Amino acid sequence: MSLTHRAVAMMLPVTDVDSARTFYSESLGLDYTGTNDEGSAVYALDGGSTLVLLPRPDATPSPSTAVSFEVDDITAEISALRERGVVFEDYDLPDLRTVDHVCVLGSEKAAWFKDPAGNVLCLHENT
């Protein structure tokens, strides 16, 4: 058996499941499938994978990207998400600079934003 061809369940700790569920459902438009026995909000993703928002009131978000969504047109996706209230991060660092929320990293474009728990999320487009 190879894990390469298996669906993934991604566990993401959040401090407030209700607030996170509203953000992931309404702002990001993910397909909410229900709540499990632990009270986690569960979302269906392509390829059979799932995103599980774990209720962890004392969770501290990682300063690094927790989840990255591959998109076909990053500019259009940023625009659509901004219309739904998503606020994108901008950076001006020696090795990482965004222009109109987008950073070009070789053959990839990326843009970052945070969920209500402070988890860093990303959009990326392979060019």
Steps between C-alpha positions, in 0.01 A plus 500: 500500500631844409399818678570692181157417360297542819269783599625721781315629806663829598455591867507872575457624860268797549411689815132551409341237274185705434695806383733281294206311346343829389830614347579174320141455379396854412824687434693217335200311360619155611254210505403449867394139556419509871643472847667188634465354852781722632322816379738553209364664185572277199540615138518293182786584264582371152644153466322369807709701744349683796576803712417452868484806726590374845356687801805603701425810713866533604647441153780726382516540123819414318679802350549292183245412234263234635298437182556601139230479233607459138303729268492553124489882509635654818396855410138399440493292817639786709235730360218253573622436855547871573138557396405249772705683763831311492793727587830418332841548657770708332871451551808707422790284615840443340397159361123542483314795352137522397356729234120524504511219763693265266856376535675340203714205609668357192228321303238557770290791619377511859280713725435464873216572740398391850196321636324624817733286717808661343598198288688608189332382181631535147387503141754382247501487121752307295596707198 
